[in-house]
Amino acid sequence: IIDGEFVWNRPLGVSLIISSGNTVTPAILPAVVSLASGNATILRPSFSDYQAIVEIFKTLFDLVDSSVEGAREMASALLVAYLKHESKVFEHLLSSAPLGIINYWSGELGRGVNASRVLKNPFHP
């Protein structure tokens, strides 16, 4: 880090992660970073990856049952939800919800549609 640069390590609020359907990695990595950063995290995987993502994060809930320190807080800060592209809830999240950040991992077509919704969001995630 040089003069005038800095690292900002603080929660951004609610993080929405929109993941692609070709692998679970683009869903898992940003979700873990978001949770470790102290953000409430909404993870919207693709339909094809939804079950695998749920199975992976079941491990976090197993840690809660084992009383691992911090596991309960992280588990309660995570929501994994498959929402169709045309879902009213998904549209509301993008265009109106008080999100701190949106992390998008997918193709250009979806990016354009989602970006037009996000531009309407008064919270400017």
Disulfide bonds with the S-S distance in Angstrom:
none
